[in-house]
Amino acid sequence: MGSRPRGCSCHARLVVGGFHAGQSRSSIDPANGMGSCCSPWLAWCAHSHASILSLSQRHPLCRPHDVSGYGDVRPVRMARATSQICIMTQTEKKLRLLYSTREKYPTYRVDLTELFSAGIVSHEISIDWHMQRMEPGGSELASLNAQERVFVGASVRDRNLPGKAVNHLLGLWHDTRLGFLAARGSYDAVQVRDKFYAGLTGLIGARLAGARFFFWMSYPYPEEDLFKVRDQEIHLSPLRRLFYALRGRFTDFLLYRLVLPRADHVFVQSDRMCEDVAARGIPVERMTPVPMGISVDRIRAFRAEVVVEPEANTLLYMGTLIKVRRIDFLIEVLARVRERVPDARLILVGDAPEDDMRFLREMADRLGLTEYVEFTGFVPMEEAWRRVARAAVCLSPFRPSPILDSTSPTKVVEYLALGRPVVANEHPDQSKVLGESGAGFVVPYDVDAFAEAVVRLLSDRELRETMAAKGPAYVEKERSYEALSARLAEKYRRLLTLEDGAEGEGEEGK
């Protein structure tokens, strides 16, 4: 791969893909929260988005370097200046990871930005990312800082079928090149996330280089395709149903017959997914569940600055309101609750397409609840948190599904971090979080069961406050990205220092 880029020792945290590489600017406006000592080949664009943590402003990023094409990255020479905290570092990282992801570049998925860029990298593990470009453009190698680079694959506009086909072919070519990158032998491990052909090429390259190969499975994509084929409630044309059947069977073959059996280790999203994958023949001892989490730093700062009193008899749901999530279920719950708590009201924090919103409003009107159901629409994250903090009880209905049962929702974790008691239905991960924390009730996915639990909390202030107090400490210990990244980094070290990389415990963080 050539020599590793060397940068400054500033501790600025990178949001992966938080800039558009390839822009040429000799300086960057400090008013926008960006460093002024950056290379003229790179523009650092810190995007403000309500649902993600923005770039840490503790120190400016010093001299990132960007090289077009897949060549060597030369070290950047830096002048010492009293006006900037830039110190050359010659520290060689102990571990190097080549990580190919399904997500496009730039990405704002928190389980990449927080768990890896702000977390794993801080544990002396450098990462070369492998992603296809989100916006049209050519391939390039972007050096983000001293510990992270991105091999960016080309893409074209995909507003029509030909464009989508070209992008698919470009993606396949980019994934083919992954094998060559892995085979160069400069990585301790190659990891692929949710990509099946790339899983095969990455596996071959890792074997040629004598590196470990890990697969990260965040969602059961082959199973979802095959579920769509079987589910007659989903209205699909025969051609589309055939497409899902073919794609599902092919990716299932790649994943379960070729890639996972030969992987040194498999990271899965939840305990339930670990069980499901084990049922397909993958040994439990070669899997580690890594659930979704949150970064507690921002929530901790929010709670220190914003002190609000919960509003009596206020129920709240935060999340998407799309029809498939069946949020009408909560309007029915409110109707039952109001039979015993007449002043109860429901706040729905989130948005959906207009047709889906109309469906919910019409249902509220039909049940005579229009003035007791508030639709906030999309609000900035901190405003959403303010709403959560004012709620008496927070709700997390998760419609049972053989596909979604293996996921790791973050909604309950956010509620707990903000110190609110929760009522949620039976779902493997939700049940685990609430069972371990004691911060809420888990009930069947049933209107009467939900309503009964809500009424019990609304009528017992001491119980509400006791449950609410248990949430923040649990999240900080078990579901913060700070804690998760420390456990994951330790897992990597143990996997990469064992004689047999296939060994390992099947429990997260062991």
Secondary structure, DSSP 8 states (H G I E B T S, - for coil): --S------------TT-S-TT---S---GGGT--SS--TT--------TTS-----SS------EESSSS----------TTS---------SEEEEEEESS-BS---HHHIIIIITTGGGGTEEEEEEEEBSSSB--EEEE-SSSEEEEEE-B---SSHHHHHHHHHHHHHHHHHHHHHHHTS--SEEEEES-HHHHHHHHHHHHHHT-EEEEEE-S-HHHHHHHHHH-TTS---HHHHHHHHHHHHHHHHIIIIIIGGG-SEEEESSHHHHHHHHTTT--GGGEEE----B-HHHHHHHHHH------TTEEEEES---GGG-THHHHHHHHHHHTTSTT-EEEEEB---HHHHHHHHHHHHHTT-GGGEEEEES--HHHHHHHHHH-SEEEE-----TTGGG---SHHHHHHHTT--EEEE--HHHHHHHHHH--EEEE-S-HHHHHHHHHHHHT-HHHHHHHHHHHHHHIIIIIBHHHHHHHHHHHHHHHHHSSSTT---SSTT-
